[in-house]
């Protein structure tokens, strides 16, 4: 029995989007690519996805046009870098909205693993809000950069 139905032909654009984006592993891969991670090993480390799952998701995401790959080494066993396509990049506001919602409504057990944006105006790091807490600049997906938060400083 299938784990879920095929939603690709549903009239609801949310259902079609979820079918296209895949599952939580795919969304986490998108997050990492948006952070600037490009190598399989780093994607595996940051998503904590098992090799087979990560390989399957990358293959699906390439087939769906969200990700492209470029060979950087190897002839017998090729190695690839993975990059967002324009369709993958267009998912940035969706992930930013998920991050903002999660920041507001779910507990944050480990701030070192959270999500932050950098204000294009004053270079201040901010959680996934829509305005910079320091200067009030609107943090749009087109102009802001995503960064991993600094680990909490301990004495």
N, C-alpha and C positions, 0 to 999 in steps of 0.2 A: 504494500500500500504506500502511496506517495505521502511525503511528509506534509505537503501543502498543494493547493491547486495552482494551476497556471492562470495568472491574472493578466497576462499580456494583452488580452483582447477585451477586457472589461471596459465599460463606459466610464468608470471612475478614474480620473487621472492620478489620484493618490495610489490606487491599487496597481495601476500600470507602472507607476514610478517605483513602488516597492518591488514589483516583479523584476524590473530592469536593474535596480541598484543591488538587488540580491538579498543578502542576509547581514547580520551584524558583522561578520568577518569582512565582508566586502566594504562596508562603511568604515571599518577601522583601517583597512588598507587605503581607502581614499584619504582618510585623515592623515595617515603617515606620508602619503605622496604630497599632500598639501603642506606638510611640515618641511618637505624637501628631502625625504628619505627615498632612495632610488634602488638600493641593492636588496636582493632577496633575503640575505642574512640579516640585514638591519630591519627589514619589514617583519621578519619572523621574530626578532628580538623585541620590537616595540609592540607588536600586536599579540604576542605569545601564542600565535596560531601554530598548530602542528604543520610540518612540512607539506604533507599531502593536501591538507585543507588550503594552505596558502597557495600552493601550486595550482590547485583546482580553481580557486577564486581568481587568481591572476589570469588564467586561461579564459575563464568566463568573461572577465572584465575586458580583456583584449578583444574577444569575439563580439562583445556588445559595443565596442568603440569607446569605452571609458578610459582605457589605458593603452599605451603603445610601448613596445620594448625595443631596445637597441643593444646589439651585441657589443660587449667591450673587451672580451677576452675568450680564449679557448677555441680550438677547432674540433677536437674530439668530444669534449664536454663544454659546450658554449656557456658563457656567463653573460647575463643581461642586466641592463639598467631599465627601470620602469618609470614611465612618465605619464602624466595626465594628458589626455587629449582635450580638445575644446569642450566636448561633452562632459568629461570628467571634471574639468575646471568649473563648468557651469553648475556643478553640484555644491560648490563652496557655500553659497547662501543657505542651502538646506542643512549642511553640517554645522554652520555657524548658528543657525536657529536651534538645532538640537543641543548644541553646547550651551547656548543662553538658557534654554529651558532646563537643561540638566543642572546648570549652575544655580538657578533659582529654586528648583523644586526637588532636587535629590541631595542627599548628604554627600559631603566631600571628605571622604576618609583620609585621602593622601594628597595634599596640595602639590607635591612634587610631580604628580602624574596628571594634573589638571590641564586646562586649556587657557591660553592667554593670547591676546592680540597686542600688537604694537601700534600705538597712535601715530599716524603719518605726520601729525603736526608737531608734537613735542617728544616723540619717541618713548613715551611712558608705556609700561606694560600694564595691561588691564585684563580682568577676567572677561568672559564672553558677553560683555554688555554692548549696547549700541551707542554709547557715548563715553568719551574719555572722562574719567573721574577728575583728572587734573585740569585740563583746559577746556573741556566741554565739546571737543570736536566729535562730530558724528563718525563712528567707526564703521565704515562701509566695507563690504567684502572686496570691492574693487581696489580700494586704496590701502587697506590694512594688511599687515603681515601676521601670520600665525607663528607663535614660538612656544617651545616647551617652557613651562615655568621653571624658575630657578628652584633648586632644592631648598627646603627650609634651612636657615642658618642655625647651627647649634653652637652654644658657648664652648 
